[in-house]
Amino acid sequence: MKIYYFLLYLAGIFCYYLHMRTSVFIHLDRFLRNFNAVKARIGKEKRVCVPVKADGYGHGALQIAKISEEAGAFCLGVATVDEGIELRKGGINIPILLMSQPDPQEIPEIFKASLTPFVSDSWFVNALNEQAVLLKTRLPVHLKIDTGMCRTGCRAEEAAALAGQITKCTFLELTGTATHLAAADSTDLKDIACTRTQLTCFRDAVNAIRTAGIDPGIVHAANSGAVILHPDSWFDMVRPGILLYGYKAAQENENSNFPYEPLTVEPVMELKSTVVMIKKIKKGESVSYGRIWTAEEDTNIAILPAGYADGLPRIVSGKWQAIIGGNAYPLVGRICMDQCFVNLGINTTVRRWDEAEIFGSSHDASALAEAANTIPYEITCNISKRVPRIYMNK
């Protein structure tokens, strides 16, 4: 496996220097440290599901899946059947949870790829069982309970009956029971109360399943926010998503009664580009579409081949900066589909082909997300497929 990552790194570096273009650097060593930090927090007896949906939150699903499998992840989480198939074709062997409701036509593919679907209603249980009987193949499933998210999941009072239906199916096996928390990343007292209500509802539903003489399997509820703030949500397994990729949705020290030391994680992704041209701009000249920025004095403008088609949000036009040679320079003018513009000033040491960090070590995706009035998830997920991923594993 070390050879695999080394070859990935060499391929990425070659691509970067061949094209001198915008690239994403994925630090697998940081991901591994984040994974180990989560394991240390929850305890080695509890399991970790690594969500790799949306191409591993933009980081590359297969590469993140491989290092997660090596690190001891119990399972992976995907949103679509195709995402699961891609992982199986890539050699992933650990369980893969299918977290969203698939189309009926995709049910045969669930069996072919040995996916473990979340089930929320009788219709899906019956549909899976019909295919299982046809194939004479046992299929593990996880029962999803809606405790207040109002997304997929059965109502809590229906959980025991649905679990009973699953156990009566000869070829279906109930191997887990889950819920999803709506506000676990918030320290607002009302949101904390909401999370506690959800967890109480979930426990009651799980207890009802057990009272019915049914083993609920692996019980899990905790997302990233819950791993940080709600130890009573950890149960048998946690599902931290954005936390593993290096971003904390909440801080422990905001809760004075929290018994754990603050969890430290590192952003895994860096987005870098290259100064492909420097132009002298005269006072009074405007740059880019809409003429939203006009030079107040003579200056130099660096052109970077990075735009909203690469994942740099257009909404941060005039609100962001690039780091070049250790110095921050403001983005000016409107961000284009394929390019953006950096004001270097009249006396600059920046040269053509210098590296420009759009986000990374100096200012990460959470800061860019704040400027764009969104969340880090959206920033990393929106990095375009055309941007080469370069995998680092120190």
C-alpha positions in Angstrom: 0.0 0.0 0.0 2.9 2.4 0.7 4.0 1.9 -2.9 0.4 2.8 -4.1 0.4 6.1 -2.2 3.9 6.9 -3.4 2.8 6.3 -7.0 -0.3 8.5 -6.4 2.0 11.3 -5.1 4.4 11.0 -8.1 1.5 11.1 -10.6 0.0 14.2 -8.9 3.3 16.1 -8.8 3.9 15.3 -12.5 0.5 16.5 -13.4 0.9 19.7 -11.4 4.3 20.7 -12.9 3.3 19.6 -16.4 0.3 21.8 -16.5 1.3 24.5 -14.0 -2.3 24.8 -13.1 -4.8 24.8 -10.2 -4.4 21.6 -8.1 -5.7 20.2 -4.9 -3.3 18.7 -2.4 -4.8 16.0 -0.2 -2.8 15.2 2.9 -3.5 11.6 3.8 -1.2 11.8 6.7 -3.4 14.5 8.2 -6.5 12.4 7.6 -4.9 9.5 9.4 -4.1 11.7 12.4 -7.6 13.0 12.5 -9.0 9.4 12.4 -6.7 8.4 15.3 -7.7 11.5 17.2 -11.4 10.5 16.9 -10.6 7.0 17.9 -8.7 8.2 21.0 -11.7 10.4 21.9 -14.4 7.7 21.7 -12.3 4.8 22.9 -10.9 1.8 21.0 -13.9 -0.4 21.8 -16.2 1.8 19.7 -16.3 1.6 15.9 -15.9 4.3 13.3 -17.9 4.6 10.1 -16.1 6.9 7.6 -18.5 8.8 5.3 -16.9 8.9 1.8 -20.0 10.1 -0.1 -19.7 12.9 -2.6 -16.3 11.6 -3.7 -15.0 11.7 -0.1 -16.3 15.2 0.4 -14.2 16.2 -2.6 -11.1 14.5 -1.4 -11.3 11.4 -3.5 -13.5 8.6 -2.2 -11.3 5.6 -3.2 -8.1 7.1 -1.7 -9.9 8.0 1.5 -11.6 4.6 1.6 -8.2 2.8 1.3 -6.5 4.7 4.0 -9.6 4.4 6.3 -9.6 0.6 5.7 -5.9 0.4 6.6 -6.5 2.6 9.7 -9.2 0.2 11.1 -12.4 1.8 10.0 -15.3 -0.6 10.6 -17.3 0.6 7.6 -17.7 3.4 5.0 -20.8 5.5 4.2 -22.0 6.4 0.7 -25.1 8.2 -0.6 -25.6 6.4 -3.9 -25.4 2.8 -5.2 -22.9 4.0 -7.9 -20.6 5.4 -5.1 -20.6 2.0 -3.5 -19.9 0.1 -6.8 -16.9 2.4 -7.4 -15.4 1.5 -4.0 -15.9 -2.3 -4.6 -14.3 -2.0 -8.0 -11.4 -0.2 -6.4 -10.8 -3.2 -4.0 -12.5 -2.1 -0.9 -13.6 -5.0 1.3 -15.1 -3.6 4.5 -18.8 -3.0 4.9 -20.3 -0.1 2.9 -23.5 1.6 4.3 -25.9 2.9 1.7 -27.3 5.9 3.7 -29.8 7.3 1.2 -32.9 5.7 -0.4 -32.0 4.1 -3.8 -34.2 3.8 -6.9 -36.1 0.4 -7.2 -34.1 -0.4 -10.4 -30.9 -0.2 -8.3 -31.8 -3.0 -5.9 -30.1 -5.8 -7.9 -26.9 -3.6 -7.8 -27.0 -3.4 -4.0 -26.6 -7.2 -3.9 -23.9 -7.3 -6.6 -21.9 -4.7 -4.7 -22.6 -6.2 -1.3 -23.9 -2.9 0.1 -25.6 -2.5 3.5 -28.7 -0.3 2.9 -30.5 1.8 5.5 -34.2 0.8 5.6 -36.9 3.1 6.6 -40.2 1.5 5.7 -42.0 -1.8 4.9 -42.0 -1.2 1.2 -38.2 -1.2 1.0 -37.9 -4.2 3.3 -40.2 -6.2 1.1 -38.5 -5.1 -2.1 -35.1 -6.1 -0.7 -36.4 -9.4 0.6 -37.9 -10.3 -2.8 -34.5 -9.8 -4.5 -32.8 -11.7 -1.7 -35.1 -14.6 -2.1 -34.6 -14.6 -5.9 -30.8 -14.6 -5.5 -30.9 -16.8 -2.3 -28.4 -14.3 -0.9 -28.4 -12.9 2.7 -28.3 -9.1 2.9 -27.4 -7.1 6.0 -29.5 -4.0 6.6 -29.5 -1.1 9.1 -32.8 0.1 10.4 -33.0 3.9 10.2 -35.2 5.7 12.8 -36.3 9.3 12.4 -36.1 11.0 15.8 -36.5 14.6 14.6 -34.5 15.2 11.5 -37.7 14.5 9.4 -35.6 13.0 6.6 -35.4 9.3 5.9 -36.3 6.9 8.7 -39.3 5.3 10.3 -41.1 6.9 13.2 -39.7 5.9 16.6 -43.0 4.2 17.5 -42.8 2.1 14.4 -39.2 0.9 14.9 -39.9 -2.3 16.8 -42.6 -3.5 14.3 -40.3 -2.7 11.3 -37.4 -4.6 13.1 -39.8 -7.5 13.5 -40.6 -7.5 9.8 -36.9 -7.5 8.9 -36.2 -10.5 11.2 -39.1 -12.5 9.6 -37.4 -12.2 6.2 -35.3 -15.3 5.7 -32.6 -13.6 3.7 -32.4 -10.2 5.5 -30.3 -9.6 8.6 -30.7 -6.7 11.0 -27.1 -5.7 11.7 -27.5 -2.1 12.8 -29.9 0.5 14.0 -29.3 4.3 13.4 -30.6 7.8 13.6 -29.3 11.2 12.5 -29.0 14.2 14.8 -30.3 17.6 13.5 -28.4 20.1 15.7 -25.6 18.2 17.4 -23.0 20.7 16.3 -24.7 23.6 18.1 -24.0 24.9 21.7 -27.3 26.9 21.7 -29.2 25.7 24.7 -32.4 25.0 22.7 -30.4 22.9 20.2 -28.7 21.0 23.0 -32.2 20.3 24.4 -33.3 19.1 21.0 -30.3 16.7 20.7 -31.1 15.3 24.1 -34.7 14.8 23.1 -33.6 13.0 19.9 -31.3 10.7 21.9 -34.0 9.9 24.4 -36.4 9.1 21.6 -33.7 6.9 19.9 -32.9 5.0 23.1 -36.5 4.3 23.8 -36.9 3.0 20.2 -33.9 0.8 20.5 -35.1 -0.5 23.9 -38.4 -1.3 22.4 -36.6 -3.4 19.7 -34.7 -5.3 22.4 -37.9 -5.7 24.5 -39.4 -7.4 21.4 -36.6 -9.9 21.6 -34.7 -8.5 18.6 -31.0 -7.7 18.5 -30.7 -4.1 17.1 -27.2 -4.8 15.9 -24.7 -1.9 15.9 -26.4 1.1 17.4 -25.1 4.5 16.0 -26.2 8.1 15.9 -23.2 10.4 16.3 -22.1 12.7 13.5 -19.2 15.1 13.7 -20.9 17.5 16.1 -22.0 14.7 18.4 -18.5 13.3 18.5 -17.3 16.7 19.8 -20.1 17.6 22.1 -22.3 14.6 23.0 -20.5 11.5 24.4 -23.9 9.9 25.3 -24.5 9.7 21.5 -21.5 7.5 20.7 -23.3 4.2 21.4 -21.5 1.4 19.5 -20.3 3.4 16.5 -19.8 7.0 15.3 -20.1 8.5 11.9 -17.9 11.6 11.8 -17.8 13.2 8.4 -16.3 16.7 8.1 -14.4 16.2 11.4 -12.2 13.5 9.7 -11.5 15.9 6.9 -10.2 18.5 9.3 -13.1 20.8 10.3 -14.8 21.2 13.6 -18.4 22.3 13.7 -18.2 23.2 17.4 -15.7 23.8 20.1 -15.6 21.9 23.4 -14.5 24.9 25.4 -17.8 26.6 24.7 -19.4 24.1 27.1 -17.8 24.6 30.5 -19.1 21.2 31.8 -17.5 19.2 29.0 -15.2 16.5 30.5 -12.8 16.0 27.5 -9.8 18.0 26.2 -10.4 19.8 23.0 -10.1 17.6 20.0 -7.4 18.7 17.5 -7.9 18.0 13.8 -6.0 19.3 10.7 -7.6 20.3 7.3 -6.8 17.6 4.8 -7.3 19.6 1.6 -5.3 22.5 0.2 -6.3 24.3 -3.0 -3.4 25.9 -4.9 -2.9 27.7 -8.2 -0.2 29.4 -10.2 0.4 32.9 -11.3 0.2 32.4 -15.1 0.4 36.1 -16.0 1.1 39.5 -14.4 -0.5 42.6 -16.0 0.2 46.3 -15.3 -3.1 48.1 -14.6 -3.4 51.8 -14.8 -5.3 54.0 -12.3 -9.0 54.1 -13.4 -9.0 50.8 -15.3 -11.5 48.1 -14.3 -10.9 44.4 -14.0 -13.2 41.5 -15.0 -16.9 41.2 -15.7 -19.3 43.9 -14.5 -16.5 46.4 -13.7 -17.1 45.9 -9.9 -13.5 46.9 -9.1 -11.5 49.8 -10.5 -7.9 50.5 -9.7 -7.4 53.5 -7.5 -3.8 53.7 -8.5 -1.4 52.1 -10.9 -0.9 48.4 -9.8 0.0 44.9 -11.0 -2.6 42.2 -11.3 -1.8 38.5 -11.1 -4.0 36.2 -13.1 -4.7 32.7 -11.6 -6.3 29.9 -13.6 -8.9 29.2 -10.9 -12.5 30.1 -11.1 -16.0 29.1 -10.0 -15.8 26.0 -12.3 -12.9 24.8 -10.2 -14.8 25.4 -7.0 -13.8 29.0 -6.0 -17.2 30.5 -5.2 -18.1 33.5 -7.3 -19.8 35.0 -4.3 -16.4 35.7 -2.6 -15.4 38.1 -5.4 -13.6 40.9 -3.6 -13.9 39.1 -0.3 -11.0 36.7 -0.4 -7.2 36.6 -0.8 -4.5 34.4 -2.1 -1.2 33.6 -0.4 1.8 34.1 -2.6 5.3 33.9 -1.2 4.0 34.0 2.3 2.1 37.3 1.8 -1.7 37.8 1.4 -3.0 39.6 -1.7 -6.6 40.5 -2.2 -8.7 39.0 -5.0 -10.2 41.8 -7.0 -12.8 42.0 -9.7 -15.4 39.3 -10.4 -14.3 35.7 -10.2 -14.7 34.1 -13.7 -15.5 30.6 -14.6 -11.8 29.7 -15.2 -9.8 32.6 -13.8 -9.5 35.1 -10.9 -7.4 38.2 -10.3 -5.1 39.2 -7.5 -3.9 42.7 -6.7 -0.2 42.7 -6.2 0.4 46.4 -5.8 2.8 48.6 -7.7 6.0 47.3 -6.2 5.8 43.5 -6.1 8.3 40.7 -5.8 5.8 38.2 -7.1 6.9 36.5 -10.4 5.1 34.6 -13.1 4.7 30.9 -12.3 4.8 31.5 -8.5 2.6 29.3 -6.4 -0.6 30.8 -5.0 -2.5 29.2 -2.2 -6.3 29.8 -2.4 -7.0 27.9 0.8 -4.8 25.6 2.9 -2.3 26.0 5.7 -2.5 29.8 5.9 -6.3 30.2 5.6 -8.4 27.1 5.4 -11.7 26.1 3.8 -13.7 27.2 6.9 -12.5 30.8 6.5 -13.4 30.6 2.8 -16.8 29.2 3.8 -17.4 32.0 6.2 -16.6 34.5 3.4 -19.1 32.7 1.2 -21.7 32.4 3.9 -21.7 28.7 3.7 -20.1 25.6 5.4 -16.7 23.9 4.8 -18.6 20.8 3.4 -19.8 22.8 0.4 -16.4 24.2 -0.3 -14.5 20.9 -0.4 -17.4 19.0 -2.1 -17.6 21.7 -4.9 -13.9 21.4 -5.9 -14.4 20.4 -9.6 -13.4 17.0 -11.0 -11.2 18.9 -13.5 -8.9 20.0 -10.7 -6.1 17.3 -10.3 -5.9 15.7 -6.8 -2.3 15.3 -5.6 -2.0 12.9 -2.7 0.5 13.6 0.0 1.4 11.0 2.6 4.5 12.0 4.7 
